[in-house]
Amino acid sequence: MTPKIVVKRTLKILAFLSIFVYLFIHISYMSRPTLGHTRGMMCGFYDIKPHTLDVVFLGTSGTFSAFLPMQAYEKYGFTSYNFCQNGKGFDTFSYSIIEILKTQHPKLLVIDIFPFIINHSLKIFTDDAVIRYNLDAYKYSLNRFRMIKNEIPYEKDKLPYYFDLIKYHNNLKKICSLRYI
């Protein structure tokens, strides 16, 4: 085999793998359920222009129920965001902070202490829905993979957490049946 053929084949393989990974990630995102308003709040964070938030509130459902960022902006003039999930484990806060600091550098980070008071750890949750609340709104990243590796209870099969499509492949039927106008 000539070097020219090897290079051509290598480029074709790399192109295929790139397209496959791109489609896999985006189809995985599409297949994830909404998880109520939690996923919308978390995913909305990724759409915010970088370096524009003055304050980020990090916490549980109590946080996003108690603080209204738009009212704070109207009344006091600072930009803020509720980076919150239902049933957040205290052991996921460091991963959330890493995620926040990827795009924002707030002057203040307000942390909900409720999970620390009641000892809410992701490792003690047996309900898959609560674990999914903590994971599914995050983009695929090394940070998310580390959170799964370190915080998911050891007796659980971690593969469906790493690759959402394994868990949510049935949701694709709904997506494919949508009619586009």
C-alpha positions in Angstrom: 0.0 0.0 0.0 1.4 3.4 -1.0 1.7 6.2 1.5 -0.9 8.2 -0.5 -3.5 5.4 -0.1 -2.8 5.1 3.6 -3.2 8.9 4.1 -6.5 8.8 2.1 -7.9 6.0 4.1 -6.8 7.6 7.4 -8.6 10.8 6.4 -11.7 8.9 5.5 -11.7 7.1 8.8 -11.2 10.3 10.7 -14.0 12.0 8.8 -16.3 9.1 9.5 -15.4 9.1 13.2 -15.9 12.9 13.5 -19.3 12.8 11.9 -20.3 9.8 14.0 -19.2 11.4 17.3 -21.0 14.7 16.3 -24.2 12.9 15.4 -24.1 10.7 18.5 -23.7 13.6 20.8 -26.5 15.6 19.3 -28.9 12.7 19.0 -28.1 11.9 22.7 -29.0 15.5 23.6 -32.2 15.3 21.6 -33.2 12.0 23.3 -32.8 13.3 26.8 -36.1 14.0 28.6 -36.9 17.5 29.8 -36.8 16.5 33.5 -39.2 19.3 34.2 -37.8 22.8 34.4 -34.4 21.6 35.7 -33.0 20.6 32.3 -34.2 23.9 30.8 -32.4 25.9 33.5 -29.2 24.0 33.2 -29.1 23.9 29.4 -30.1 27.6 29.3 -26.8 28.4 31.1 -24.8 27.2 28.1 -26.6 29.7 25.9 -25.5 32.7 28.0 -22.9 35.0 26.5 -19.5 34.2 28.3 -18.3 36.5 31.1 -21.7 38.4 31.5 -22.9 37.2 34.9 -22.3 39.0 38.1 -23.8 36.4 40.4 -24.5 32.7 40.0 -26.7 30.8 42.4 -25.8 27.2 42.8 -28.2 24.8 44.4 -31.5 22.9 44.6 -35.1 23.5 43.8 -35.3 25.7 46.8 -32.8 28.1 45.2 -34.6 28.5 41.9 -37.9 28.8 43.7 -36.5 31.5 46.1 -34.5 33.8 43.8 -35.7 35.4 40.6 -32.8 36.7 38.4 -34.9 38.9 36.2 -36.4 40.7 39.1 -32.9 41.2 40.6 -31.7 42.8 37.4 -34.8 45.0 37.1 -34.6 46.1 40.7 -30.8 46.1 41.4 -29.1 46.0 38.0 -26.9 42.9 38.4 -27.0 39.9 36.1 -27.5 36.5 37.7 -28.4 33.0 37.0 -29.9 30.0 38.9 -27.6 27.0 38.1 -29.8 24.5 40.0 -31.2 21.0 39.9 -33.8 19.2 41.9 -32.3 16.9 44.5 -28.8 18.1 44.0 -26.2 16.2 45.9 -23.5 18.1 47.9 -20.9 16.0 46.2 -21.8 17.5 42.8 -21.2 21.1 43.7 -17.5 21.0 42.8 -18.4 19.7 39.3 -21.0 22.5 39.0 -18.5 25.1 39.9 -16.1 23.8 37.3 -18.9 23.9 34.7 -19.8 27.5 35.7 -16.2 28.7 35.5 -15.7 27.3 32.0 -17.7 30.3 30.6 -18.5 32.7 33.4 -16.4 34.4 36.1 -19.0 35.8 38.5 -18.1 38.2 41.2 -20.2 36.2 43.6 -21.2 32.5 43.8 -24.1 31.8 46.2 -24.2 28.2 47.3 -27.4 26.6 48.7 -26.4 24.8 52.0 -29.5 22.6 52.1 -27.8 19.5 50.6 -25.0 19.8 53.1 -27.4 20.1 56.1 -29.4 17.0 55.2 -26.3 15.1 53.9 -27.7 14.8 50.3 -25.0 12.9 48.5 -25.4 11.5 45.0 -23.9 8.2 46.3 -26.9 7.6 48.6 -29.6 8.2 45.9 -31.1 4.9 44.7 -33.7 6.6 42.5 -32.4 6.9 39.0 -34.5 10.1 38.4 -32.7 12.0 41.1 -29.3 10.9 39.7 -30.4 11.9 36.2 -31.5 15.4 37.6 -27.9 15.9 38.6 -26.3 14.7 35.3 -28.5 15.0 32.3 -28.4 18.7 31.7 -24.6 18.8 31.6 -23.0 18.8 28.2 -20.7 15.9 27.4 -17.3 16.8 28.9 -14.5 15.4 31.0 -16.0 17.2 33.9 -19.3 15.3 33.4 -17.4 12.0 33.0 -15.5 12.6 36.2 -18.7 13.3 38.1 -20.2 10.0 36.8 -17.0 8.0 37.6 -16.6 9.5 41.1 -20.1 10.1 42.3 -22.5 7.4 40.9 -23.0 4.6 43.4 -20.5 1.8 42.7 -23.2 -0.9 42.4 -24.9 0.9 39.4 -24.0 0.2 35.8 -22.3 3.5 34.8 -22.4 3.0 31.0 -26.0 4.4 30.6 -24.9 7.5 32.5 -21.9 8.0 30.3 -23.9 7.5 27.2 -27.5 8.8 27.6 -28.6 7.2 24.4 -28.4 3.8 26.0 -31.1 4.9 28.6 -33.2 7.2 26.4 -33.1 5.5 23.0 -36.9 4.9 23.2 -37.4 8.7 23.2 -36.1 8.8 19.6 -39.4 7.4 18.5 -41.1 10.6 19.7 -38.5 12.7 18.1 -38.7 10.9 14.7 -42.5 11.1 14.7 -42.6 14.9 15.0 -43.9 16.7 11.9 -41.8 19.5 10.7 -43.6 22.5 9.1 
